[in-house]
Amino acid sequence: MALKITDLKHSLPLEVKTFMLADVKGYNNYVNGERSNVLGGYTYDLVLPEMKYERLSVKIPLENQSKPLVDIINKEEIPVGMPVRLEGLEIRAYNSKSGINITALAKSISLVTSPVKGA
């Protein structure tokens, strides 16, 4: 059995200790390759200060966290730049027409109200 790039799990470099919120949006589930009207969860766009503010989009399925950090339906203001904490972050690579990309999934996200240790 050949090893596929999608079988590999990746992690961020050890120096990444801070994730800052940039945006929140909902995503829909796909059924048989077609986009459905069913909300699947939320995508959090984060920036990583220790990596020259690279962006990382992290999906959190509804079954893990049914309420987003920000009520985007009622247009609550997104606290851009607020540090967040991720639980169960998993990063994978996949092939696409544009080359190798990454996808990130986490179990939960929360706002950091106290200083991040080691930051």
N, C-alpha and C positions, 0 to 999 in steps of 0.2 A: 504494500500500500504506500503510495507516494505522499510525502508531506506537502500540504498546501499552505500558502501564506495565510489563509483564513484560519488555520489551525493554531497559529501562534498567538500568544498573549504577550503584550508589551507593558512596560511601566515607564513612568516619567523619570527623568534624571533625579537623583537624590537631592539636588539643590532646589528643586521645586517644592516650596513649602506654602506658597501663597497662591490662591485662586481669587480673582476679583470679578465680580458680576458685571457683564456688559449688556446682556439682553436676555429676554425670556420670550419664548413663543411655543405655541402648541404644535403637536405633530399628529397626523392621522395614521391609523393602521392601514396596512395593505392586505387585501384578501385576493388570493390567486393572481398576484402581480398587479392588481388594480387598486388605486387609492380609494379607500372608503370614506364615508362621512363620520366615522367613529373616532373620537379623540383617543389617541393611544398613550399620550403622556405629554411631557414638556421637554423642550430643548433649552438648555442654559448655555449661552455663549459666555465664555470666561476668558480672561486674559491672564497670562502668567508673567508677572514682573521679573522673575529670575531668569526668564528666557526672552528678554528683549520684547516683552509684551506680545508674544505669540498668542494667537487665539486658539481655543479648544472648545468645540461644541460637545456638550455632554447630554445624552438623553436619559431621562428618568421616566420609566413607564408608570402609568396610573396605578397599577396594582401595588407599586412600591410607595408612591407618594401621591395620593389622590388630590391634594390641594397644593398648588404651586406656591413658591415663596412670595409671589406678587400676583394680585388679582388682575390679570391682563384682560379678562373679559369686561370688567368695569373700568378699564383704563387707569388702574392704579399706577402711580409713577414708579418706575424701576429704579432702585437705588444703585445707580451705576457707580462702580468703583468700590462697592462694599465687599469686604472679604467674605468668602463662603467656605464651608467645610463640606467635603464629599465623603460619603461612606460607600465602601464597596466599589471603588472605581476600577473598571476593566477597560483596557484599550486593545483594540484589534486592528490589523491591517487587512486591506482588501484591494483587489485589482479593479481598475475601471479604465475607460478609454483614455483618460488623462494620466494614467500611471498608477502607482501605488498610493493609496490614501489610508487614513486612519478613521476609525469610528470609536466613540467612547460611550460607555454606559455606566451608570452608577445606581446604587440602591436608594440613596437619599442625598439631599442637599439641605444645608441650614446656614443662616447668617451667623457670622462670627461676631459675638458681642464683646469678647475679651481678646487681648492680644494673642496672636498665634505664637506658640512656643517655638523657639529656634529661628524665628524670622527676624 
